[in-house]
């Protein structure tokens, strides 16, 4: 039997997202091209006798920082070493820079063996039947320069992610809201349609009040459908926010880093952008 690892083709990213849905990760309806176009060289498939049985991503955001995600092996092929081989291939793609991941509980000990260290835990919460309120003080995308939004995002996330954000915030069936004061951004958030309900991410803010205003405007867009929010455990105001709106725990991951720790601001992360790409 012949097992080979190669770069994923553009049309194959849909398969990876489909597998993520089967795993219960509830991807967004339009995630595929946003993910792949961030770094087409960082998406890989493992083929066994011509059949794709494994996928993995390792996105290079810059010359300093990358992010690992989409680690899935078809269930009937698990335990045969195929996953480890594609993992090592992706690992080597990022091994010259600091890289992060949001690791599922079952794999965290394996990631540690490869050098990844736990930074903090992140938990997914679900809100059902939430009723929001649009705040007229918040701005829409058309009201602000993309450069200022990219600058703000880069002050929270460990790298500037221009290509990713251009695609991410312009998805169909999504909404982005920005909080501003004295011409300075205080925070922004985005909500997108997923297979089940909606996900908020990112939700970045300098303070809890701005985060809540954005949160309420975004859940208003969901119109009572399920809403999911992924929160760093170390951000106490973010956890108070989900408690206030009675959001229920779904599952946890761990933010982990290799080759050092990047500039990281979980105290301003009220909602993680995406577990797959950070």
C-alpha positions in Angstrom: 0.0 0.0 0.0 1.3 3.4 -1.0 0.9 6.4 1.3 1.9 9.8 0.1 1.5 13.4 1.4 1.1 16.3 -1.0 -0.3 19.8 -1.1 -4.0 20.1 -1.1 -5.7 21.2 -4.3 -8.1 24.2 -4.1 -11.2 22.0 -4.8 -10.2 19.6 -1.9 -10.5 22.1 0.9 -14.3 21.5 0.8 -13.5 17.9 1.8 -11.6 19.0 4.8 -14.4 21.2 5.9 -16.9 18.4 5.3 -14.8 16.1 7.6 -14.7 18.9 10.2 -18.5 18.9 10.2 -18.6 15.2 10.7 -16.3 15.6 13.7 -18.8 18.0 15.2 -16.7 21.1 14.8 -19.6 23.0 13.1 -17.6 24.9 10.5 -19.0 28.0 8.8 -20.8 27.7 5.5 -18.1 29.8 3.7 -15.0 28.9 5.7 -13.3 26.8 3.0 -12.0 29.5 0.7 -11.2 31.8 3.6 -9.0 29.2 5.1 -7.3 27.9 2.0 -6.6 31.3 0.4 -4.7 32.4 3.6 -1.8 30.1 2.6 -2.5 27.5 -0.1 1.0 26.0 0.5 0.0 25.1 4.0 -2.8 22.7 3.4 -1.9 19.0 3.0 -3.6 15.7 2.2 -2.5 12.1 2.9 -3.3 9.7 0.1 -3.4 5.9 0.5 -3.5 4.2 -2.9 -5.0 7.3 -4.4 -7.7 7.8 -1.7 -7.5 10.9 0.6 -7.5 9.6 4.1 -6.0 12.5 6.1 -5.9 16.3 6.0 -3.8 18.8 7.9 -3.2 22.6 7.7 -0.2 24.6 8.8 -0.7 28.3 7.8 2.2 30.7 7.7 0.8 34.1 8.6 4.2 35.8 8.5 7.9 35.0 8.7 7.5 34.9 12.5 4.2 33.2 13.2 2.1 30.3 11.9 -0.9 28.2 13.1 -1.7 24.5 13.0 -5.2 23.1 12.4 -7.5 20.7 10.5 -5.9 17.5 11.8 -8.3 14.8 10.7 -7.8 11.2 9.7 -10.7 9.1 8.3 -11.9 7.0 11.2 -11.3 3.6 9.7 -7.6 4.5 9.1 -6.8 5.9 12.6 -4.1 4.1 14.5 -2.1 3.2 11.5 0.5 6.0 11.7 -0.9 7.9 8.8 -1.9 10.9 11.0 1.5 11.1 12.6 3.2 11.3 9.2 1.0 14.1 7.9 1.4 15.9 11.3 5.2 15.7 11.0 5.0 17.0 7.4 2.9 20.0 8.6 5.1 20.5 11.7 8.2 20.8 9.5 6.5 23.4 7.3 6.3 25.7 10.4 9.2 24.6 12.4 11.4 27.6 11.7 8.9 30.0 13.4 6.7 30.3 16.4 3.4 28.4 15.8 0.2 28.0 17.7 -2.7 25.6 17.8 -6.0 24.9 19.6 -5.5 21.3 20.5 -8.3 18.9 21.4 -8.1 17.2 24.8 -7.4 13.8 23.4 -4.3 14.9 21.5 -2.7 17.4 23.8 -0.2 15.0 25.3 1.0 14.1 21.8 1.4 17.7 20.9 3.5 18.3 24.0 5.9 15.5 22.8 6.5 17.6 19.7 7.4 20.6 21.7 4.1 22.4 22.1 3.4 24.0 25.5 0.1 24.8 27.1 -0.6 28.5 27.2 -4.3 28.5 28.4 -7.5 26.6 27.9 -10.3 27.8 25.6 -13.9 26.8 25.9 -16.8 26.7 23.5 -20.2 28.0 24.7 -23.6 27.8 23.1 -26.5 30.3 23.5 -30.0 29.3 22.4 -32.8 31.8 21.9 -30.6 34.8 22.7 -32.1 38.2 21.9 -29.7 41.0 21.0 -29.9 44.7 20.4 -28.2 46.7 17.7 -26.3 49.6 19.1 -26.3 52.7 16.9 -22.9 53.8 18.1 -21.3 50.8 16.4 -19.9 51.1 12.9 -20.3 48.8 9.9 -17.4 47.7 7.6 -18.3 50.4 5.0 -17.8 53.1 7.7 -14.2 52.4 8.4 -10.9 51.8 6.5 -9.8 48.3 6.2 -6.2 49.4 7.1 -7.3 50.6 10.5 -9.2 47.4 11.2 -6.2 45.3 10.2 -4.0 47.4 12.5 -6.4 46.8 15.4 -6.6 43.1 14.7 -2.8 42.9 14.6 -2.6 44.5 18.0 -4.5 41.5 19.5 -3.6 38.6 17.2 0.0 37.4 17.1 0.5 38.4 13.4 -0.9 40.7 10.8 -3.4 38.6 8.8 -4.3 40.7 5.8 -5.2 38.0 3.3 -7.3 36.0 5.8 -9.3 39.0 7.1 -10.1 40.4 3.7 -11.9 37.1 3.0 -13.2 36.4 6.5 -15.1 39.7 7.1 -16.6 39.7 3.6 -18.3 36.3 3.7 -22.0 36.0 2.7 -24.4 35.6 5.6 -22.1 37.4 8.1 -22.0 40.7 9.9 -19.1 42.7 11.3 -19.5 45.5 13.9 -16.8 48.0 15.1 -16.8 50.0 18.4 -15.0 53.3 18.1 -14.3 56.4 20.3 -12.4 59.5 19.3 -11.6 57.9 15.9 -9.9 55.0 17.7 -11.1 51.4 17.4 -12.1 49.9 20.8 -13.1 46.6 19.5 -14.7 44.6 16.7 -16.6 41.4 16.2 -17.9 39.2 13.4 -20.7 36.6 13.2 -21.1 34.0 10.4 -23.6 31.4 9.4 -22.5 27.8 10.3 -23.9 24.4 9.6 -25.7 24.7 13.0 -26.6 28.3 14.0 -23.9 31.0 14.0 -20.5 31.5 15.4 -19.0 34.8 16.7 -15.3 35.2 16.0 -13.3 37.2 16.3 -14.7 39.3 19.2 -11.8 41.5 20.2 -12.2 44.5 22.6 -10.3 46.7 24.9 -12.9 46.6 27.6 -16.0 44.6 28.6 -18.5 47.3 27.8 -17.4 47.5 24.2 -17.3 43.7 23.9 -20.9 43.5 25.2 -22.2 46.1 22.8 -20.7 44.3 19.9 -21.9 40.9 21.2 -25.5 42.1 21.5 -25.4 43.6 18.0 -24.1 40.3 16.6 -26.6 38.0 18.3 -29.3 40.3 17.0 -28.2 39.3 13.5 -28.6 35.6 14.5 -32.3 36.2 15.2 -32.7 33.6 18.0 -30.7 30.8 16.3 -28.0 29.0 18.2 -24.9 31.2 18.8 -21.4 29.8 19.6 -18.6 31.7 21.3 -15.1 30.3 22.0 -13.5 32.0 25.0 -10.0 32.0 26.6 -10.4 30.6 30.1 -8.0 33.3 31.4 -10.3 36.2 30.2 -12.5 36.7 33.3 -14.7 39.5 31.8 -15.4 37.3 28.7 -16.5 34.5 31.0 -18.7 36.9 32.9 -20.3 37.9 29.6 -21.2 34.3 28.7 -22.6 33.8 32.2 -24.7 36.9 32.0 -26.4 35.5 28.8 -26.6 32.0 30.2 -24.4 30.4 27.5 -23.7 26.7 28.1 -20.4 24.8 27.9 -19.9 22.6 24.8 -16.2 21.5 24.8 -12.7 22.7 25.4 -9.4 23.0 23.6 -6.0 24.2 24.6 -4.1 27.1 23.1 -0.6 25.8 22.7 2.6 27.3 21.3 5.9 25.9 19.9 9.3 27.6 19.5 8.4 30.2 22.1 5.3 32.4 22.9 4.2 35.1 20.5 2.8 38.5 21.4 -0.5 37.3 22.7 -3.4 39.3 24.3 -6.1 36.9 25.6 -7.3 39.6 27.9 -8.7 41.4 24.8 -10.0 38.2 23.2 -13.7 37.9 24.1 -14.2 35.4 21.2 -11.6 33.4 19.3 -11.7 33.9 15.6 -11.6 30.1 14.7 -10.0 27.1 16.3 -8.7 26.0 12.8 -6.6 29.1 12.0 -6.5 30.9 15.4 
